[in-house]
Amino acid sequence: MVKQIAAFKPTKLALEVEKKNEEIINKNYQNYLSGFFNLKLNEIYQLGFRIAKEMQHKAVYCIDWMEKGAATKSIDEVYHWTKENQPVLFKDIFGYIEDEENNRQTKYETILEMYQHVNNKEFVKELHRSNLHIARIKQLTDYIGMEWLIWWYQRNLILFSNLESLATSADDRILFIVGSAHVEILNNFIEESGLFEIEFAQQYL
């Protein structure tokens, strides 16, 4: 998996970790390079650190943001409110989560197969549609879904802003390891900005 993604030849590696944690993440990375850090079980370490080492990077970059910002409700609050008050709409918007979990529990996947699945273009678009449809959750003029959705757009715009700041050379090739739900919305921002050329993960998987 690492060798296949490393074929992209990234010059910088961006992680879905809050920017304020960059110092401690890079301390862990330096300890890993020195053989004094055991990789934890998530993609930040198992992919991010391994790929950065493979490419002989001196550091990794944290570009996420998770402050309260514009949110007045969490996604959990919106989820449970919809389930209790608008079950038909709940099934329409969130039903895919349970369906996806049930399907995956009955099927064994290798790490590579899992990443091929979560980077499938139609799967990524479906995640984005589901998030966009959260704007439909409302009661008269009480826009319940929007109370979280504005934060989701805020967070992804900040991710885009921090990603853009990493590009200090026309020769930069930035690999961003991020959850599937972010991919389509960030692709939209990046394409609309006209600042980057996007290469999709599928061709390396």
C-alpha atoms as a printed R data frame, in Angstrom:
    type eleno elety resid chain resno       x      y       z
1   ATOM     1    CA   MET     A     1   0.000  0.000   0.000
2   ATOM     2    CA   VAL     A     2   2.747  2.447   1.004
3   ATOM     3    CA   LYS     A     3   4.852  1.688  -2.059
4   ATOM     4    CA   GLN     A     4   1.871  2.108  -4.395
5   ATOM     5    CA   ILE     A     5   0.928  5.509  -2.972
6   ATOM     6    CA   ALA     A     6   4.576  6.584  -2.808
7   ATOM     7    CA   ALA     A     7   4.602  6.217  -6.613
8   ATOM     8    CA   PHE     A     8   2.837  9.607  -6.607
9   ATOM     9    CA   LYS     A     9   6.218 10.976  -5.407
10  ATOM    10    CA   PRO     A    10   4.844 13.548  -2.962
11  ATOM    11    CA   THR     A    11   7.132 16.408  -1.942
12  ATOM    12    CA   LYS     A    12   4.948 17.162   1.097
13  ATOM    13    CA   LEU     A    13   2.491 15.134   3.137
14  ATOM    14    CA   ALA     A    14  -0.600 16.746   4.699
15  ATOM    15    CA   LEU     A    15  -2.596 15.061   7.448
16  ATOM    16    CA   GLU     A    16  -6.156 15.365   8.756
17  ATOM    17    CA   VAL     A    17  -4.843 16.461  12.157
18  ATOM    18    CA   GLU     A    18  -5.506 19.817  13.812
19  ATOM    19    CA   LYS     A    19  -2.847 22.352  12.886
20  ATOM    20    CA   LYS     A    20  -2.288 23.177  16.561
21  ATOM    21    CA   ASN     A    21  -0.990 19.609  17.080
22  ATOM    22    CA   GLU     A    22   1.697 19.795  14.396
23  ATOM    23    CA   GLU     A    23   4.585 20.096  16.859
24  ATOM    24    CA   ILE     A    24   3.713 16.930  18.799
25  ATOM    25    CA   ILE     A    25   2.917 14.987  15.599
26  ATOM    26    CA   ASN     A    26   6.334 15.876  14.184
27  ATOM    27    CA   LYS     A    27   8.012 14.970  17.463
28  ATOM    28    CA   ASN     A    28   6.366 11.549  17.123
29  ATOM    29    CA   TYR     A    29   7.493 11.387  13.501
30  ATOM    30    CA   GLN     A    30  11.101 12.145  14.426
31  ATOM    31    CA   ASN     A    31  10.961  9.475  17.135
32  ATOM    32    CA   TYR     A    32   9.582  7.038  14.535
33  ATOM    33    CA   LEU     A    33  12.484  7.804  12.188
34  ATOM    34    CA   SER     A    34  14.848  7.107  15.088
35  ATOM    35    CA   GLY     A    35  13.118  3.840  15.941
36  ATOM    36    CA   PHE     A    36  11.595  5.017  19.230
37  ATOM    37    CA   PHE     A    37   7.893  5.276  18.318
38  ATOM    38    CA   ASN     A    38   5.453  2.427  17.747
39  ATOM    39    CA   LEU     A    39   2.939  3.311  15.054
40  ATOM    40    CA   LYS     A    40  -0.647  3.640  16.286
41  ATOM    41    CA   LEU     A    41  -3.525  2.006  14.433
42  ATOM    42    CA   ASN     A    42  -4.812  4.730  12.140
43  ATOM    43    CA   GLU     A    43  -3.958  6.157   8.735
44  ATOM    44    CA   ILE     A    44  -1.995  9.112  10.156
45  ATOM    45    CA   TYR     A    45   0.695  6.747  11.365
46  ATOM    46    CA   GLN     A    46   0.281  3.555   9.354
47  ATOM    47    CA   LEU     A    47   0.187  5.427   6.036
48  ATOM    48    CA   GLY     A    48   1.286  8.997   6.736
49  ATOM    49    CA   PHE     A    49   4.437  8.259   8.718
50  ATOM    50    CA   ARG     A    50   5.399  5.278   6.567
51  ATOM    51    CA   ILE     A    51   4.997  7.182   3.286
52  ATOM    52    CA   ALA     A    52   6.851 10.227   4.628
53  ATOM    53    CA   LYS     A    53   9.735  7.962   5.700
54  ATOM    54    CA   GLU     A    54   9.720  6.184   2.333
55  ATOM    55    CA   MET     A    55  10.038  9.585   0.619
56  ATOM    56    CA   GLN     A    56  12.682 10.759   3.131
57  ATOM    57    CA   HIS     A    57  10.604 13.743   4.264
58  ATOM    58    CA   LYS     A    58  11.954 15.658   7.251
59  ATOM    59    CA   ALA     A    59   8.492 16.611   8.522
60  ATOM    60    CA   VAL     A    60   4.759 16.170   7.971
61  ATOM    61    CA   TYR     A    61   2.074 18.875   7.940
62  ATOM    62    CA   CYS     A    62  -1.133 19.065   9.987
63  ATOM    63    CA   ILE     A    63  -3.852 21.139   8.330
64  ATOM    64    CA   ASP     A    64  -7.159 20.318  10.045
65  ATOM    65    CA   TRP     A    65  -9.343 22.544  12.253
66  ATOM    66    CA   MET     A    66 -11.932 21.335  14.757
67  ATOM    67    CA   GLU     A    67 -12.994 24.390  16.779
68  ATOM    68    CA   LYS     A    68 -16.667 25.144  17.428
69  ATOM    69    CA   GLY     A    69 -16.718 27.912  14.851
70  ATOM    70    CA   ALA     A    70 -20.110 28.611  13.302
71  ATOM    71    CA   ALA     A    71 -21.763 25.432  14.627
72  ATOM    72    CA   THR     A    72 -24.731 25.658  16.971
73  ATOM    73    CA   LYS     A    73 -25.449 21.904  16.847
74  ATOM    74    CA   SER     A    74 -23.195 18.853  16.543
75  ATOM    75    CA   ILE     A    75 -23.735 16.224  13.856
76  ATOM    76    CA   ASP     A    76 -24.810 13.792  16.616
77  ATOM    77    CA   GLU     A    77 -27.519 16.211  17.760
78  ATOM    78    CA   VAL     A    78 -28.779 16.627  14.190
79  ATOM    79    CA   TYR     A    79 -28.638 12.856  13.609
80  ATOM    80    CA   HIS     A    80 -30.642 11.964  16.716
81  ATOM    81    CA   TRP     A    81 -33.150 14.823  16.261
82  ATOM    82    CA   THR     A    82 -33.884 13.656  12.706
83  ATOM    83    CA   LYS     A    83 -34.165 10.022  13.749
84  ATOM    84    CA   GLU     A    84 -36.705 10.919  16.425
85  ATOM    85    CA   ASN     A    85 -38.693 13.630  14.637
86  ATOM    86    CA   GLN     A    86 -38.418 12.909  10.901
87  ATOM    87    CA   PRO     A    87 -37.800  9.147  10.493
88  ATOM    88    CA   VAL     A    88 -38.592  9.059   6.762
89  ATOM    89    CA   LEU     A    89 -36.119 11.834   6.011
90  ATOM    90    CA   PHE     A    90 -33.662 10.210   8.420
91  ATOM    91    CA   LYS     A    91 -33.747  6.983   6.407
92  ATOM    92    CA   ASP     A    92 -33.305  8.919   3.172
93  ATOM    93    CA   ILE     A    93 -30.266 10.869   4.396
94  ATOM    94    CA   PHE     A    94 -28.561  8.606   6.923
95  ATOM    95    CA   GLY     A    95 -29.774  5.147   5.901
96  ATOM    96    CA   TYR     A    96 -26.675  4.523   3.815
97  ATOM    97    CA   ILE     A    97 -24.547  4.498   6.996
98  ATOM    98    CA   GLU     A    98 -26.276  1.457   8.435
99  ATOM    99    CA   ASP     A    99 -26.430 -0.213   5.015
100 ATOM   100    CA   GLU     A   100 -22.717  0.363   4.487
101 ATOM   101    CA   GLU     A   101 -21.806 -0.990   7.914
102 ATOM   102    CA   ASN     A   102 -23.958 -4.102   7.434
103 ATOM   103    CA   ASN     A   103 -22.465 -4.800   4.009
104 ATOM   104    CA   ARG     A   104 -18.895 -4.430   5.216
105 ATOM   105    CA   GLN     A   105 -19.402 -6.622   8.283
106 ATOM   106    CA   THR     A   106 -20.255 -9.578   6.051
107 ATOM   107    CA   LYS     A   107 -17.292 -9.157   3.705
108 ATOM   108    CA   TYR     A   108 -13.565 -9.460   4.378
109 ATOM   109    CA   GLU     A   109 -11.413 -6.777   2.767
110 ATOM   110    CA   THR     A   110  -7.674 -6.346   2.636
111 ATOM   111    CA   ILE     A   111  -6.295 -2.894   3.496
112 ATOM   112    CA   LEU     A   112  -5.801 -2.216  -0.208
113 ATOM   113    CA   GLU     A   113  -9.369 -3.293  -1.065
114 ATOM   114    CA   MET     A   114 -10.746 -1.096   1.707
115 ATOM   115    CA   TYR     A   115  -8.934  1.953   0.356
116 ATOM   116    CA   GLN     A   116 -10.018  1.162  -3.180
117 ATOM   117    CA   HIS     A   117 -13.621  1.095  -1.937
118 ATOM   118    CA   VAL     A   118 -13.524  4.349   0.044
119 ATOM   119    CA   ASN     A   119 -11.848  6.142  -2.879
120 ATOM   120    CA   ASN     A   120 -14.407  4.957  -5.424
121 ATOM   121    CA   LYS     A   121 -15.721  8.085  -7.155
122 ATOM   122    CA   GLU     A   122 -19.393  7.165  -6.811
123 ATOM   123    CA   PHE     A   123 -18.971  6.323  -3.113
124 ATOM   124    CA   VAL     A   124 -17.243  9.672  -2.521
125 ATOM   125    CA   LYS     A   125 -20.012 11.537  -4.358
126 ATOM   126    CA   GLU     A   126 -22.685  9.720  -2.320
127 ATOM   127    CA   LEU     A   127 -21.042 10.828   0.928
128 ATOM   128    CA   HIS     A   128 -21.029 14.415  -0.317
129 ATOM   129    CA   ARG     A   129 -24.675 14.241  -1.407
130 ATOM   130    CA   SER     A   130 -25.662 12.917   2.009
131 ATOM   131    CA   ASN     A   131 -23.935 15.801   3.745
132 ATOM   132    CA   LEU     A   132 -25.491 18.327   1.376
133 ATOM   133    CA   HIS     A   133 -28.943 16.817   2.010
134 ATOM   134    CA   ILE     A   134 -28.567 17.608   5.706
135 ATOM   135    CA   ALA     A   135 -29.699 21.116   4.673
136 ATOM   136    CA   ARG     A   136 -33.164 19.527   4.174
137 ATOM   137    CA   ILE     A   137 -33.509 18.836   7.899
138 ATOM   138    CA   LYS     A   138 -35.718 21.599   9.239
139 ATOM   139    CA   GLN     A   139 -38.973 22.370  10.979
140 ATOM   140    CA   LEU     A   140 -40.723 25.374   9.467
141 ATOM   141    CA   THR     A   141 -38.054 28.109   9.782
142 ATOM   142    CA   ASP     A   142 -35.907 26.189  12.274
143 ATOM   143    CA   TYR     A   143 -33.051 25.022  10.037
144 ATOM   144    CA   ILE     A   144 -31.745 22.235  12.234
145 ATOM   145    CA   GLY     A   145 -29.419 20.585   9.727
146 ATOM   146    CA   MET     A   146 -27.907 23.910   8.741
147 ATOM   147    CA   GLU     A   147 -26.774 24.459  12.322
148 ATOM   148    CA   TRP     A   148 -24.120 21.803  11.732
149 ATOM   149    CA   LEU     A   149 -23.698 22.051   7.951
150 ATOM   150    CA   ILE     A   150 -22.347 25.616   8.046
151 ATOM   151    CA   TRP     A   151 -19.583 24.319  10.320
152 ATOM   152    CA   TRP     A   152 -18.808 21.477   7.864
153 ATOM   153    CA   TYR     A   153 -18.329 23.991   5.051
154 ATOM   154    CA   GLN     A   154 -16.288 26.221   7.353
155 ATOM   155    CA   ARG     A   155 -13.990 23.333   8.293
156 ATOM   156    CA   ASN     A   156 -13.444 22.255   4.690
157 ATOM   157    CA   LEU     A   157 -12.736 25.819   3.564
158 ATOM   158    CA   ILE     A   158 -10.107 26.016   6.309
159 ATOM   159    CA   LEU     A   159  -8.647 22.696   5.108
160 ATOM   160    CA   PHE     A   160  -8.489 24.159   1.596
161 ATOM   161    CA   SER     A   161  -6.849 27.357   2.893
162 ATOM   162    CA   ASN     A   162  -4.216 25.434   4.852
163 ATOM   163    CA   LEU     A   163  -3.606 23.087   1.919
164 ATOM   164    CA   GLU     A   164  -3.064 26.051  -0.374
165 ATOM   165    CA   SER     A   165  -0.501 27.510   2.026
166 ATOM   166    CA   LEU     A   166   1.634 24.366   1.713
167 ATOM   167    CA   ALA     A   167   2.149 24.916  -2.007
168 ATOM   168    CA   THR     A   168   5.254 27.118  -2.029
169 ATOM   169    CA   SER     A   169   6.591 25.872  -5.360
170 ATOM   170    CA   ALA     A   170   5.104 24.957  -8.731
171 ATOM   171    CA   ASP     A   171   6.945 21.650  -8.341
172 ATOM   172    CA   ASP     A   172   5.197 20.706  -5.085
173 ATOM   173    CA   ARG     A   173   3.270 17.446  -5.141
174 ATOM   174    CA   ILE     A   174   1.144 17.400  -1.988
175 ATOM   175    CA   LEU     A   175  -0.363 14.155  -0.755
176 ATOM   176    CA   PHE     A   176  -3.321 14.799   1.547
177 ATOM   177    CA   ILE     A   177  -4.512 11.832   3.617
178 ATOM   178    CA   VAL     A   178  -8.116 12.648   4.554
179 ATOM   179    CA   GLY     A   179 -11.438 10.915   5.199
180 ATOM   180    CA   SER     A   180 -13.670 10.113   2.229
181 ATOM   181    CA   ALA     A   181 -16.429 12.521   3.287
182 ATOM   182    CA   HIS     A   182 -14.045 15.437   2.666
183 ATOM   183    CA   VAL     A   183 -12.882 14.399  -0.781
184 ATOM   184    CA   GLU     A   184 -15.685 15.680  -3.029
185 ATOM   185    CA   ILE     A   185 -16.184 19.009  -1.276
186 ATOM   186    CA   LEU     A   186 -12.431 19.684  -1.267
187 ATOM   187    CA   ASN     A   187 -12.190 18.653  -4.924
188 ATOM   188    CA   ASN     A   188 -14.881 21.237  -5.673
189 ATOM   189    CA   PHE     A   189 -13.028 23.997  -3.808
190 ATOM   190    CA   ILE     A   190  -9.698 23.072  -5.413
191 ATOM   191    CA   GLU     A   191 -11.086 22.878  -8.949
192 ATOM   192    CA   GLU     A   192 -12.971 26.164  -8.552
193 ATOM   193    CA   SER     A   193  -9.835 27.889  -7.232
194 ATOM   194    CA   GLY     A   194  -7.833 27.073 -10.352
195 ATOM   195    CA   LEU     A   195  -4.701 26.826  -8.186
196 ATOM   196    CA   PHE     A   196  -3.960 23.096  -8.363
197 ATOM   197    CA   GLU     A   197  -3.991 20.124 -10.658
198 ATOM   198    CA   ILE     A   198  -5.681 17.184  -8.901
199 ATOM   199    CA   GLU     A   199  -4.517 13.595  -9.131
200 ATOM   200    CA   PHE     A   200  -6.984 11.098  -7.688
201 ATOM   201    CA   ALA     A   201  -5.924  8.277  -5.397
202 ATOM   202    CA   GLN     A   202  -7.589  5.537  -7.484
203 ATOM   203    CA   GLN     A   203  -4.808  5.479 -10.066
204 ATOM   204    CA   TYR     A   204  -2.301  4.541  -7.364
205 ATOM   205    CA   LEU     A   205  -4.409  1.898  -5.631
